[in-house]
Amino acid sequence: MPFSFQFRWIPFIAALLAAIIGMSLGQWQMRRASYKEAIEHKLSERQAATPVVLGAAEPNVDDVEFRRVKVTGEFIDTWPVYLENRPYQGQAGFYLVMPLKIAGTNQHVLVMRGWLPRDVQDRNKLPAVPAPEGSLTIEGVARRNAGQLLQLGQPEALKPGAILQNLDIGQFAQASKFDLQPFVIEQTSNVQDNLVRDWPRPSAGVDKHLGYAFQWYGLAATALIFFVVTGIKRGKKSASQ
């Protein structure tokens, strides 16, 4: 039987749109995977380097991002803020962020001290986590920011004890009147405060993005194959009548 194909515009446009959407989303997922692979490479490279000792000089954030850092100073426990919607092992919780005054300077740096669980009955009930007294030396990893989440609702005013979804260093500096370094530190050193410091890697999820890309490319291919197969079936049916 000779090959017969019946073309129709509406199925063609629908298949073409599905293919374009699938290819576009697949490429976006591939770009996300490549971006996270680049971050992982930078993480591995920079965290193997000697820690940067922070002082009065303000380092360039591009130079210290993902580097291990060491700083000596005192926590300003009158200015804690809490970043919500930070789950850990399936449990809802917060990241406790607190400024630290760098010893011998007027400079401060924001330290993500660790994770603590949220009260399941009252979101606003925060456990007391006293800061270590006096001068201490902490170590951690410099991050450009504390991570960005989709903002849900109107953010709370930036003040001591505020519960926030996102934290802007410039806004914190303006509200607190502290001279802040342009990055935050994910604390890794233990100071016996019962906070969890098992920080998620910003490069996590490469396999997930690759899997999603495969699904979107599969959708694009399925749409085109479906259009071709149904066109052939219509052509055969029309030829046999």
C-alpha positions in Angstrom: 0.0 0.0 0.0 1.5 3.4 -1.0 2.4 5.8 1.8 -0.4 8.3 2.6 -0.4 11.1 5.0 -3.2 13.5 5.7 -2.1 16.9 7.0 -4.3 19.0 9.3 -3.4 22.4 10.6 -5.0 22.2 14.0 -3.2 19.0 15.1 0.0 20.3 13.5 -0.1 23.6 15.4 -0.9 21.8 18.7 2.0 19.3 18.2 4.3 22.1 17.2 3.4 24.2 20.3 3.9 21.2 22.6 7.2 20.4 21.0 8.4 24.0 21.4 7.4 24.1 25.0 9.0 20.8 25.7 12.3 21.7 24.0 12.4 25.1 25.7 11.7 23.7 29.2 14.2 20.9 28.6 16.9 23.4 27.6 16.1 25.5 30.7 16.6 22.4 32.9 19.9 21.6 31.1 21.1 25.1 31.7 20.2 24.8 35.4 22.1 21.5 35.6 25.1 23.1 33.9 25.0 26.0 36.3 24.9 23.8 39.3 27.8 21.7 38.0 29.8 24.9 37.6 29.0 25.8 41.2 30.0 22.3 42.4 33.4 22.7 40.6 33.9 26.1 42.2 32.9 24.8 45.6 35.4 21.9 45.4 38.1 24.2 44.2 37.6 27.0 46.6 36.9 25.0 49.8 40.2 23.2 49.3 42.0 26.5 49.6 43.4 28.1 52.8 40.7 29.9 54.8 40.4 33.6 54.4 40.9 35.5 57.6 38.5 38.4 57.9 39.5 41.7 59.3 39.0 45.4 58.7 39.5 45.2 54.9 36.3 44.4 52.9 37.0 41.6 50.5 35.4 41.4 47.1 32.4 39.0 47.3 33.3 37.4 44.0 36.7 36.5 45.5 35.5 35.0 48.7 32.2 33.3 47.6 32.3 29.6 48.6 35.7 30.1 50.3 36.2 28.9 53.8 36.6 31.9 56.1 37.8 32.5 59.7 36.8 35.4 61.8 37.2 36.5 65.4 34.7 38.7 67.1 31.6 38.9 69.3 28.0 38.1 68.4 25.5 40.9 68.7 22.7 38.9 70.3 20.3 41.9 70.3 19.9 41.6 66.5 18.9 38.0 65.7 16.6 37.3 62.7 15.1 34.0 61.7 14.7 32.8 58.1 11.7 30.6 57.8 10.7 27.8 55.4 14.0 26.1 55.8 13.1 22.5 56.4 15.7 19.9 57.6 15.1 16.2 57.1 11.4 16.8 56.6 11.0 19.0 59.6 10.0 22.7 59.4 12.4 25.2 60.9 14.4 28.4 60.7 18.0 29.5 60.1 19.2 31.7 62.9 21.1 34.7 61.5 23.1 37.1 63.8 25.6 39.8 63.2 29.1 39.4 64.5 31.4 42.4 65.2 34.8 41.7 63.8 37.5 42.1 66.5 39.5 45.3 66.3 37.3 46.9 63.7 34.0 48.6 63.2 33.0 46.0 60.6 30.3 43.4 61.1 29.4 40.2 59.2 26.2 38.3 59.2 26.6 34.7 60.4 24.1 32.0 59.7 24.6 30.3 63.0 22.5 27.2 62.3 19.1 25.5 61.9 16.5 25.1 64.7 13.0 23.5 64.6 9.8 25.5 64.4 7.2 25.2 67.0 4.4 23.2 65.3 1.7 24.9 67.4 2.9 28.5 67.2 5.0 29.7 64.3 6.0 32.8 66.2 7.2 31.0 69.3 11.0 31.0 69.0 13.3 29.1 71.3 15.9 31.1 73.1 19.4 30.4 71.6 21.9 32.5 73.6 25.0 33.6 71.7 28.4 32.6 73.1 29.7 35.3 75.4 32.8 37.3 74.7 35.2 37.0 71.8 35.4 33.8 69.8 36.7 32.6 66.5 34.4 30.9 64.1 34.8 29.2 60.8 32.4 28.9 57.9 31.8 29.3 54.2 31.2 32.7 52.6 28.0 32.9 50.6 26.8 35.8 48.5 23.4 35.7 50.2 21.4 33.5 52.6 19.5 31.9 49.7 16.4 33.3 47.9 12.9 31.8 48.2 9.7 32.8 46.6 8.3 35.6 48.8 4.9 34.6 50.2 2.8 37.5 51.4 4.0 40.8 52.8 7.5 40.5 54.4 7.8 41.4 58.1 9.5 44.6 59.0 13.2 44.1 59.4 13.9 44.4 63.2 15.5 42.3 65.9 13.7 38.9 66.2 12.0 39.3 62.8 10.9 36.1 61.0 11.7 36.5 57.3 11.7 34.4 54.1 14.6 36.3 52.5 17.3 38.5 53.9 18.9 41.5 52.1 22.3 42.5 53.5 21.8 46.1 52.4 18.5 46.4 54.1 19.8 44.8 57.3 22.7 47.2 57.3 20.3 50.1 56.9 17.9 48.9 59.7 20.6 48.0 62.2 23.1 50.8 61.4 25.9 48.2 61.2 28.7 48.4 58.7 28.3 44.9 57.1 30.6 42.8 54.9 28.8 42.1 51.6 28.3 38.4 52.2 27.1 36.0 54.9 28.9 33.2 56.6 27.4 29.7 56.9 29.0 28.7 60.2 30.6 25.3 60.3 32.5 25.4 63.6 30.8 24.0 66.6 30.2 26.3 69.6 28.0 24.0 71.7 24.7 25.8 71.1 22.7 22.8 69.9 22.1 24.3 66.4 22.2 22.1 63.4 24.9 23.1 60.9 24.3 20.6 58.1 24.1 23.1 55.3 22.6 22.1 51.9 25.0 22.4 49.0 23.9 25.1 46.5 24.9 22.7 43.8 22.5 19.9 44.9 19.9 18.7 42.4 21.8 18.2 39.2 20.4 14.7 38.7 16.9 16.1 39.3 17.3 18.8 36.6 18.7 16.2 34.1 15.7 14.0 34.8 13.2 16.8 34.2 15.1 17.7 31.0 14.7 14.2 29.8 10.9 14.3 30.5 10.4 17.6 28.7 12.4 16.4 25.7 10.3 13.2 25.7 7.2 15.3 25.7 8.4 17.2 22.7 9.3 14.0 20.8 6.0 12.3 21.8 4.0 15.3 20.4 5.7 15.1 17.1 5.5 11.4 16.8 1.8 11.4 17.7 1.1 14.0 15.0 3.0 11.9 12.4 1.3 8.6 13.4 -2.2 10.1 13.5 -1.6 11.8 10.2 -0.6 8.4 8.6 -3.6 6.7 10.1 -5.9 9.4 8.7 -4.3 9.1 5.3 -4.7 5.3 5.3 -8.3 5.6 6.4 -9.0 8.2 3.7 -7.3 6.1 1.0 -9.3 3.0 1.9 -12.7 4.8 1.6 
